[in-house]
Amino acid sequence: MFVLPLFLAVSHMTAPTHTQANVPIELTFHAAKAPADPFNDTSVDVEFTDPAKVSRTVPAFWDGADVWKVRYASGLVGVHHFRTHCSDPTDDGLNGKTGSVRIDPYKGDNPLFEHGPIMVGKDGRHLAYADGDPFFWLGDTWWMGLAERLHWPEEFKALTADRVAKGFTVVQIVAGLYPDMFAFDPRGANEAGYPWEADYKTINPAYFDHADERLRYLVDQGISPCIVGAWGYFMPWMGVEKLERHWRYLIARYGALPVTWCAAGEANLPWYLAPKFPYDDRDAVHQWTAVLKYIRATDPFRRPLTIHPTAINRYTARHATDDAALLDFDMLQTPHGEEGAAEVAVKAMKDSMAASPKMPVLDGEAAYEMLGDNLPTRWTRAMFWLCMLNGAAGHTYGANGIWQNNRPGDPHGKSPHGGTYGKISSQEAMHLPGSSQVAVGKRFFEQYAWQAFKPHPEWTSYSEAGRKVAPQAAGAAGVRVIYMLYPDGITVHGLDPKLSYKARVYDPATMTYRDLPAAAPDANGDWRVSPPRNAAEDWLLVITG
């Protein structure tokens, strides 16, 4: 797909170096001095001024020994000038260096470069590429995907190829400070060990050199990483200051890529063995709010930012920060389960869509397929449709076995609390049917101006007793999409008795369909529709005209 290597790496030189629009370029600088503790004692920023005379300060990162690097990208064609600024102004290897980068038009077909990185769309409800084209977030959950247990390159590339072929656009992945394990657990290491040295004294650049390969490969294949900085329970172990330094390092290494940021996973959940666990940790929320502010102030590329909540009491990122205005989009976590979890997901979506400030909403963790080796695909699929028809900007799929890197005969094993989530391997989980089912759902939406769809609960009803989740309806001018969780009939409301409508019923598992006779609403505009023949689970109705 992509014709240029990421990153275009050059040593510092006075003549302009070249890249293409939105493709990151890497510049390398060497310290003239040798500080005893370079990560903690030295900071380097590079001020870039673009052809429109707009300046931005890009943090550089220490890459071991005497090496500092800066990564820069812009969609603005022309010559961009830079100057380095070092915390030690006497180090003439890192301070006061000047030069320029020439950015040419992009010539490839990677949508993340052709259309530009992801941002919040003009309507404030959806995500878009920089050029305004809609971006459909279809995410996959690889929380521990930077660890060695997902072997690089063969296994990582095979999983990527499968997700690209199905149409996934995002991978949610943690930057080394993982969930579901003790600190410095061998299951969290990559080929160079851990992201931080013991006692969090300093960062380990070699860890991130290996992470670079994986993250760059995702982008090279057209998938945007949603980088989760750390799991929330690292806050009491590291503190705000070190987690801010961790985030500065992530911004420096990956901010030039077309990524999104998630400040922390389960930010309001304490360590699993804390007294009275689980509970809503408001002290952690205050501290993670400080980190959110730091990310917002430090990121020169203004990548979309969120935070991942725990599914306790409330299910929204808004509840995992003291200041929802720091968020660009709301990432929900709703329970892993069946009918009750579906009921919660609908309510969480509706509540977030009605909340202020207005922002795109998506469920970033919902009903992982085969969680515990037994959660049926039906509920993973249902979460996609229930959320999308309530205004979601996209959806994230999750499969047990993938998120925690289960290996054949060697599953992740026990969590700190002693339980396990199952043994299915990532190689087997890659082929679970749910990933294909949400993928065909995405393709269904993309045949319409899906970003213009609005929820319309008044369009349909049903009278069956004992059902927890009503039919969900959404659409725009000329199209209505109605999802029914159960194999029951429904009544469609608000049709014009004088008009003729076309109708189709779909099997959401395969998106195979059958055309119905023309809709025949009564004088009140109501039309009773029966489920498809032999429907055993959910079904979908599409009305056009």
C-alpha positions as CSV (number, residue, x, y, z in Angstrom):
1,M,0.0,0.0,0.0
2,F,2.6,2.5,1.1
3,V,5.6,3.6,-0.9
4,L,7.8,5.4,1.7
5,P,9.5,4.0,4.9
6,L,8.4,5.3,8.3
7,F,10.2,7.3,9.5
8,L,12.3,9.0,6.9
9,A,15.5,9.3,9.0
10,V,18.3,11.8,8.4
11,S,21.1,13.1,10.4
12,H,21.2,16.9,11.0
13,M,22.4,18.8,8.0
14,T,22.1,22.4,6.8
15,A,20.5,21.7,3.4
16,P,16.8,21.0,3.3
17,T,15.8,17.4,3.9
18,H,12.8,16.0,2.2
19,T,9.6,14.2,3.0
20,Q,6.0,14.1,1.7
21,A,2.9,15.6,3.2
22,N,1.8,14.0,6.5
23,V,4.7,11.5,6.4
24,P,6.9,11.9,9.5
25,I,10.6,12.7,9.1
26,E,13.1,12.0,11.8
27,L,16.1,14.3,12.6
28,T,19.0,13.1,14.7
29,F,21.2,15.2,17.0
30,H,24.2,14.3,19.1
31,A,25.0,15.8,22.5
32,A,28.3,17.5,22.8
33,K,28.3,16.6,26.5
34,A,27.6,13.3,28.3
35,P,25.1,14.0,31.1
36,A,25.0,11.3,33.9
37,D,21.3,10.9,33.6
38,P,20.3,12.1,30.1
39,F,16.6,11.2,30.3
40,N,16.0,13.1,33.6
41,D,18.6,15.9,33.3
42,T,18.3,17.0,29.7
43,S,15.3,18.0,27.6
44,V,15.4,19.1,24.0
45,D,12.6,20.9,22.0
46,V,12.7,21.7,18.3
47,E,10.8,24.8,17.1
48,F,9.4,24.3,13.6
49,T,8.1,27.2,11.5
50,D,5.9,26.3,8.5
51,P,5.5,28.2,5.2
52,A,2.5,30.0,6.7
53,K,4.8,31.3,9.5
54,V,3.1,29.2,12.1
55,S,5.4,27.8,14.7
56,R,5.1,24.7,16.9
57,T,7.4,23.3,19.5
58,V,8.0,19.6,19.1
59,P,9.6,17.7,21.9
60,A,12.6,15.5,21.1
61,F,13.3,12.2,22.7
62,W,16.4,10.6,24.1
63,D,17.3,7.4,22.1
64,G,20.2,6.2,24.2
65,A,23.9,7.2,24.6
66,D,24.3,10.7,23.2
67,V,21.4,10.6,20.7
68,W,18.3,12.8,20.6
69,K,15.7,12.6,17.9
70,V,12.8,14.7,16.8
71,R,10.0,13.5,14.5
72,Y,7.9,16.0,12.5
73,A,5.1,15.8,10.1
74,S,2.9,18.4,8.4
75,G,0.3,18.5,5.6
76,L,1.5,21.9,4.4
77,V,3.7,21.6,1.3
78,G,6.8,23.8,1.3
79,V,9.9,24.5,3.3
80,H,9.7,24.3,7.1
81,H,12.5,25.8,9.2
82,F,13.6,24.6,12.6
83,R,15.8,25.5,15.6
84,T,16.7,23.4,18.5
85,H,16.4,24.4,22.2
86,C,18.1,22.4,24.9
87,S,17.7,22.7,28.7
88,D,21.5,23.0,28.8
89,P,22.2,26.0,26.5
90,T,26.0,25.3,26.6
91,D,25.6,22.0,24.8
92,D,26.2,23.1,21.2
93,G,25.3,19.6,19.9
94,L,21.7,20.0,21.1
95,N,21.1,23.7,21.4
96,G,20.8,26.3,18.6
97,K,21.0,23.9,15.7
98,T,19.1,25.2,12.7
99,G,18.0,23.7,9.4
100,S,15.0,23.1,7.2
101,V,12.7,20.3,5.9
102,R,11.0,20.5,2.5
103,I,7.6,18.8,2.3
104,D,6.4,17.7,-1.1
105,P,2.9,16.5,-2.1
106,Y,2.1,13.0,-1.0
107,K,2.2,10.5,-3.8
108,G,1.0,7.2,-2.2
109,D,-2.4,5.7,-1.4
110,N,-2.3,5.3,2.4
111,P,-5.5,7.1,3.5
112,L,-3.8,8.3,6.7
113,F,-1.4,10.4,4.6
114,E,-3.5,11.0,1.5
115,H,-6.3,12.5,3.5
116,G,-4.3,13.5,6.6
117,P,-4.5,12.4,10.2
118,I,-7.6,11.9,12.3
119,M,-9.4,14.8,13.9
120,V,-12.9,15.7,15.2
121,G,-15.2,16.4,12.3
122,K,-17.0,19.7,11.8
123,D,-20.3,18.4,13.3
124,G,-18.6,17.6,16.6
125,R,-20.1,14.1,16.6
126,H,-17.9,12.2,14.2
127,L,-14.2,11.8,13.4
128,A,-12.7,12.8,10.1
129,Y,-9.5,12.9,8.2
130,A,-7.8,16.3,8.0
131,D,-9.2,16.9,4.6
132,G,-12.8,16.5,6.0
133,D,-13.6,13.0,4.6
134,P,-15.4,10.9,7.3
135,F,-13.3,8.5,9.3
136,F,-15.1,5.4,10.5
137,W,-13.5,4.1,13.7
138,L,-13.5,0.3,13.6
139,G,-11.1,-0.6,16.4
140,D,-9.6,-3.8,17.6
141,T,-8.2,-4.4,21.1
142,W,-4.6,-5.4,21.3
143,W,-3.9,-4.0,24.8
144,M,-0.6,-6.0,25.2
145,G,0.3,-6.0,21.5
146,L,3.7,-4.4,22.0
147,A,4.9,-7.3,24.2
148,E,7.1,-10.0,22.8
149,R,4.3,-12.6,23.4
150,L,2.7,-11.4,20.2
151,H,5.7,-12.4,18.1
152,W,7.3,-9.9,15.8
153,P,7.2,-9.9,12.8
154,E,5.3,-13.0,11.8
155,E,2.4,-13.0,14.2
156,F,2.0,-9.2,14.5
157,K,2.0,-8.9,10.7
158,A,-0.5,-11.8,10.2
159,L,-3.0,-10.2,12.7
160,T,-2.5,-6.8,11.0
161,A,-3.2,-8.3,7.6
162,D,-6.3,-10.0,8.8
163,R,-7.7,-6.7,10.2
164,V,-6.7,-4.7,7.2
165,A,-8.5,-7.1,4.9
166,K,-11.6,-6.9,7.0
167,G,-11.6,-3.0,7.1
168,F,-10.4,-2.2,10.6
169,T,-9.0,1.3,10.9
170,V,-7.8,1.5,14.6
171,V,-5.9,-0.7,17.0
172,Q,-6.1,0.2,20.7
173,I,-2.7,-0.6,22.2
174,V,-0.9,0.1,25.5
175,A,2.5,1.7,25.6
176,G,4.1,-1.0,27.8
177,L,2.5,-0.2,31.2
178,Y,-0.1,-3.0,30.9
179,P,-3.3,-4.1,32.6
180,D,-3.8,-7.4,34.3
181,M,-0.3,-8.0,35.7
182,F,2.1,-6.9,38.3
183,A,4.8,-4.3,37.4
184,F,7.8,-5.8,35.6
185,D,5.9,-9.0,34.9
186,P,7.8,-11.1,32.2
187,R,4.5,-11.3,30.2
188,G,4.8,-7.5,29.6
189,A,8.4,-7.5,28.3
190,N,9.4,-7.1,24.7
191,E,12.7,-8.0,23.0
192,A,14.5,-5.3,25.0
193,G,12.8,-5.8,28.3
194,Y,10.5,-3.2,29.9
195,P,9.6,0.4,29.0
196,W,11.1,1.7,32.3
197,E,14.1,0.6,34.4
198,A,13.6,-0.8,37.9
199,D,12.0,1.7,40.3
200,Y,11.0,3.9,37.4
201,K,14.4,5.7,37.5
202,T,14.6,6.2,33.8
203,I,13.0,5.2,30.5
204,N,14.4,2.3,28.4
205,P,14.8,3.6,24.8
206,A,15.5,0.1,23.4
207,Y,12.0,-1.0,24.4
208,F,10.5,1.8,22.3
209,D,12.8,1.0,19.4
210,H,11.0,-2.3,19.2
211,A,7.7,-0.7,19.8
212,D,8.5,1.7,16.8
213,E,8.6,-1.3,14.4
214,R,5.1,-2.4,15.4
215,L,3.5,1.0,15.5
216,R,5.0,2.1,12.3
217,Y,3.9,-1.1,10.6
218,L,0.3,-0.5,11.7
219,V,0.4,3.0,10.2
220,D,2.1,1.7,7.1
221,Q,-0.9,-0.6,6.6
222,G,-3.4,2.2,7.0
223,I,-4.3,1.4,10.7
224,S,-4.2,4.3,13.2
225,P,-2.8,3.3,16.6
226,C,-4.9,4.5,19.6
227,I,-2.0,4.7,22.0
228,V,-2.9,4.1,25.7
229,G,-0.2,5.7,27.8
230,A,-0.6,3.4,30.8
231,W,-3.1,1.4,32.8
232,G,-4.6,3.6,35.5
233,Y,-3.2,1.8,38.5
234,F,0.4,2.9,37.6
235,M,-0.5,6.3,39.0
236,P,0.3,5.5,42.7
237,W,3.5,3.6,41.6
238,M,4.9,6.4,39.4
239,G,3.1,9.6,40.3
240,V,2.0,12.5,38.2
241,E,5.5,13.8,37.4
242,K,6.9,10.6,36.0
243,L,3.7,9.8,34.1
244,E,3.9,13.2,32.5
245,R,7.5,12.5,31.5
246,H,6.3,9.1,30.2
247,W,3.7,11.0,28.1
248,R,6.2,13.6,26.9
249,Y,8.3,10.6,25.6
250,L,5.3,9.1,23.8
251,I,4.4,12.4,22.2
252,A,7.9,12.9,21.1
253,R,8.2,9.4,19.6
254,Y,4.7,9.0,18.1
255,G,3.0,12.4,17.9
256,A,4.1,12.9,14.3
257,L,2.3,9.7,13.3
258,P,-1.5,9.8,12.6
259,V,-2.4,8.5,16.0
260,T,-5.0,9.1,18.7
261,W,-4.2,9.3,22.4
262,C,-5.8,7.6,25.4
263,A,-4.3,9.0,28.6
264,A,-4.9,5.9,30.6
265,G,-6.8,2.6,30.7
266,E,-9.4,2.2,33.5
267,A,-8.2,5.5,34.9
268,N,-10.6,5.4,37.9
269,L,-9.9,1.8,38.9
270,P,-7.3,1.1,41.7
271,W,-4.8,-1.7,41.8
272,Y,-6.5,-5.1,41.8
273,L,-5.3,-6.0,45.3
274,A,-6.2,-2.6,46.9
275,P,-8.5,-2.8,50.0
276,K,-12.2,-2.7,49.0
277,F,-11.4,-3.3,45.3
278,P,-13.2,-2.6,43.0
279,Y,-14.2,1.0,43.6
280,D,-14.4,4.3,41.8
281,D,-11.0,5.9,42.6
282,R,-11.6,9.6,42.6
283,D,-8.0,10.4,43.8
284,A,-6.7,8.8,40.7
285,V,-9.2,10.7,38.6
286,H,-7.8,14.0,39.9
287,Q,-4.2,12.9,39.1
288,W,-5.1,11.7,35.6
289,T,-6.8,15.0,35.0
290,A,-3.5,16.7,35.6
291,V,-1.9,14.3,33.0
292,L,-4.6,15.0,30.5
293,K,-3.8,18.8,30.9
294,Y,-0.2,18.0,30.4
295,I,-0.8,16.0,27.2
296,R,-3.0,18.8,25.8
297,A,-0.3,21.4,26.6
298,T,2.6,19.3,25.2
299,D,1.3,17.7,22.0
300,P,2.1,20.1,19.2
301,F,0.2,18.0,16.6
302,R,-3.1,18.1,18.6
303,R,-4.0,14.5,18.1
304,P,-7.5,13.5,19.4
305,L,-7.4,12.7,23.1
306,T,-9.6,10.6,25.4
307,I,-9.3,8.5,28.5
308,H,-10.6,5.0,29.2
309,P,-12.9,4.5,32.2
310,T,-13.7,1.4,34.2
311,A,-17.2,0.0,34.1
312,I,-18.2,0.9,37.6
313,N,-21.4,3.0,38.2
314,R,-20.8,5.1,35.1
315,Y,-19.3,4.0,31.8
316,T,-18.0,7.2,30.2
317,A,-14.6,8.9,29.9
318,R,-16.4,12.0,31.2
319,H,-16.4,10.3,34.6
320,A,-12.7,9.5,34.5
321,T,-11.6,13.2,34.5
322,D,-12.5,16.3,36.4
323,D,-12.7,18.3,33.2
324,A,-14.5,16.7,30.3
325,A,-13.5,19.7,28.1
326,L,-10.0,18.1,28.0
327,L,-11.5,15.3,25.9
328,D,-11.9,15.2,22.2
329,F,-14.0,12.1,22.2
330,D,-15.8,9.9,24.7
331,M,-14.5,6.4,25.0
332,L,-17.0,4.2,26.9
333,Q,-16.4,1.0,28.6
334,T,-19.6,-1.0,29.1
335,P,-19.9,-4.4,30.8
336,H,-18.8,-7.7,29.3
337,G,-22.0,-9.8,29.2
338,E,-25.2,-10.6,27.4
339,E,-28.7,-9.0,27.6
340,G,-27.9,-6.9,30.7
341,A,-24.7,-5.6,29.2
342,A,-26.6,-4.7,26.0
343,E,-29.1,-2.7,28.1
344,V,-26.3,-0.8,29.8
345,A,-24.5,0.0,26.5
346,V,-27.7,1.6,25.1
347,K,-28.2,3.7,28.2
348,A,-24.5,4.7,28.3
349,M,-24.6,5.8,24.6
350,K,-27.8,7.8,25.1
351,D,-26.5,9.5,28.2
352,S,-23.2,10.5,26.6
353,M,-24.9,11.8,23.5
354,A,-27.0,14.0,25.7
355,A,-24.2,15.2,27.9
356,S,-22.1,18.4,27.6
357,P,-19.7,19.2,26.1
358,K,-20.7,17.7,22.8
359,M,-18.2,15.2,21.4
360,P,-17.9,12.0,19.3
361,V,-18.8,8.9,21.3
362,L,-17.8,5.3,20.8
363,D,-17.7,2.2,23.0
364,G,-14.0,1.3,23.4
365,E,-14.6,-1.9,25.4
366,A,-17.8,-4.0,25.1
367,A,-18.5,-7.7,25.4
368,Y,-15.3,-9.3,24.3
369,E,-16.0,-12.2,22.1
370,M,-15.4,-15.5,23.9
371,L,-14.4,-13.8,27.2
372,G,-14.0,-16.6,29.6
373,D,-13.9,-18.8,26.5
374,N,-17.7,-18.6,26.5
375,L,-19.2,-15.2,25.7
376,P,-21.2,-15.8,22.5
377,T,-20.6,-13.8,19.3
378,R,-24.2,-12.7,19.3
379,W,-23.5,-10.2,22.0
380,T,-20.3,-8.8,20.5
381,R,-22.2,-8.2,17.3
382,A,-25.2,-6.7,19.1
383,M,-23.0,-4.1,20.8
384,F,-21.8,-2.8,17.4
385,W,-25.4,-2.3,16.1
386,L,-26.8,-0.9,19.4
387,C,-24.1,1.7,19.7
388,M,-24.0,2.7,16.0
389,L,-27.8,3.3,15.9
390,N,-27.5,5.5,18.9
391,G,-25.1,7.9,17.2
392,A,-21.6,6.3,17.8
393,A,-18.7,7.6,15.8
394,G,-17.5,4.0,15.4
395,H,-17.0,1.0,17.6
396,T,-14.2,-1.1,19.1
397,Y,-14.3,-4.9,18.8
398,G,-12.5,-7.1,21.3
399,A,-11.6,-10.8,21.3
400,N,-10.5,-12.9,24.2
401,G,-7.1,-14.3,23.4
402,I,-5.9,-11.3,21.5
403,W,-6.1,-8.5,24.1
404,Q,-3.8,-10.4,26.5
405,N,-1.7,-12.4,24.0
406,N,-2.7,-15.9,24.8
407,R,-0.4,-18.4,23.0
408,P,-1.2,-21.9,22.0
409,G,-0.6,-24.0,25.1
410,D,0.6,-20.9,27.0
411,P,-2.3,-18.6,27.9
412,H,-1.7,-15.3,29.7
413,G,-2.6,-17.1,32.9
414,K,-3.6,-15.7,36.3
415,S,-4.5,-12.1,36.9
416,P,-3.2,-10.5,40.1
417,H,-6.5,-11.3,41.7
418,G,-6.0,-14.9,40.9
419,G,-8.7,-15.4,38.2
420,T,-8.2,-16.0,34.5
421,Y,-10.1,-14.9,31.4
422,G,-9.7,-18.1,29.3
423,K,-7.3,-20.1,27.2
424,I,-8.2,-19.4,23.6
425,S,-5.1,-18.4,21.7
426,S,-4.7,-15.1,19.7
427,Q,-4.1,-17.2,16.6
428,E,-7.5,-18.9,17.0
429,A,-9.2,-15.7,18.2
430,M,-8.2,-13.9,15.1
431,H,-10.6,-16.1,13.2
432,L,-13.6,-15.8,15.5
433,P,-16.7,-14.8,13.5
434,G,-17.3,-11.5,15.4
435,S,-14.5,-9.6,13.8
436,S,-16.0,-10.4,10.3
437,Q,-19.5,-9.5,11.5
438,V,-18.6,-6.1,12.8
439,A,-16.6,-5.5,9.6
440,V,-19.5,-6.3,7.3
441,G,-21.5,-3.9,9.5
442,K,-19.0,-1.2,8.8
443,R,-19.3,-1.8,5.1
444,F,-23.0,-1.6,5.4
445,F,-22.9,1.9,6.9
446,E,-20.3,3.1,4.5
447,Q,-22.7,2.7,1.5
448,Y,-24.7,5.6,3.1
449,A,-23.8,9.0,4.4
450,W,-23.7,7.3,7.8
451,Q,-22.2,10.3,9.5
452,A,-25.5,12.1,8.9
453,F,-27.6,9.4,10.6
454,K,-29.5,10.5,13.7
455,P,-31.1,8.2,16.3
456,H,-34.9,8.0,16.0
457,P,-36.3,5.9,18.8
458,E,-39.8,7.2,17.8
459,W,-39.6,5.3,14.5
460,T,-40.4,1.9,16.0
461,S,-41.8,-0.1,18.9
462,Y,-42.7,-3.6,20.0
463,S,-45.1,-5.1,22.5
464,E,-43.4,-8.3,23.6
465,A,-43.1,-8.6,27.3
466,G,-39.9,-9.3,29.2
467,R,-37.5,-7.8,26.7
468,K,-34.9,-5.4,28.2
469,V,-33.7,-3.7,25.0
470,A,-36.1,-2.0,22.6
471,P,-35.6,-1.8,18.8
472,Q,-33.0,0.8,17.9
473,A,-33.5,3.0,14.9
474,A,-31.5,5.7,13.1
475,G,-31.2,7.2,9.7
476,A,-31.2,10.2,7.5
477,A,-33.2,11.6,4.6
478,G,-34.5,8.6,2.6
479,V,-33.2,5.8,4.7
480,R,-34.2,4.2,8.0
481,V,-32.2,1.4,9.7
482,I,-33.8,-0.5,12.5
483,Y,-32.0,-3.2,14.6
484,M,-34.0,-5.7,16.6
485,L,-32.0,-7.7,19.3
486,Y,-34.7,-10.5,19.4
487,P,-36.5,-12.6,16.8
488,D,-39.7,-10.6,17.4
489,G,-42.0,-8.5,15.2
490,I,-41.9,-4.7,15.4
491,T,-44.1,-1.8,14.4
492,V,-42.6,1.0,12.3
493,H,-44.1,4.4,12.9
494,G,-44.1,7.7,11.0
495,L,-44.4,6.5,7.5
496,D,-46.4,8.5,4.9
497,P,-49.4,6.4,3.8
498,K,-49.3,8.1,0.4
499,L,-45.7,7.1,-0.3
500,S,-44.2,3.8,-1.5
501,Y,-41.2,2.4,0.4
502,K,-38.8,-0.3,-0.3
503,A,-37.8,-2.6,2.6
504,R,-35.2,-5.2,3.2
505,V,-34.5,-7.5,6.1
506,Y,-30.9,-8.5,6.9
507,D,-29.2,-11.2,8.9
508,P,-26.6,-9.0,10.8
509,A,-24.2,-11.9,11.1
510,T,-23.7,-12.2,7.4
511,M,-25.5,-9.1,6.0
512,T,-27.4,-11.4,3.6
513,Y,-30.8,-9.9,2.9
514,R,-34.3,-10.5,1.5
515,D,-36.4,-7.9,-0.1
516,L,-39.9,-7.5,1.4
517,P,-43.0,-6.5,-0.5
518,A,-43.5,-2.7,-0.6
519,A,-44.2,-1.2,2.8
520,A,-48.0,-0.8,3.3
521,P,-48.5,1.6,6.2
522,D,-51.9,2.1,7.6
523,A,-53.7,5.5,7.8
524,N,-51.7,6.4,10.9
525,G,-48.4,5.7,9.2
526,D,-47.8,2.4,11.0
527,W,-46.5,-0.8,9.5
528,R,-46.2,-4.1,11.3
529,V,-43.1,-6.1,10.2
530,S,-42.4,-9.7,11.1
531,P,-38.9,-11.1,11.6
532,P,-37.2,-12.9,8.8
533,R,-38.2,-16.6,8.4
534,N,-36.2,-18.8,10.8
535,A,-34.7,-15.9,12.6
536,A,-33.3,-17.2,15.8
537,E,-31.5,-14.1,17.1
538,D,-31.2,-10.5,16.0
539,W,-32.3,-9.0,12.7
540,L,-32.1,-5.7,10.8
541,L,-34.7,-3.8,8.8
542,V,-33.8,-1.1,6.2
543,I,-36.5,1.1,4.7
544,T,-35.8,3.5,1.8
545,G,-37.9,5.8,-0.2
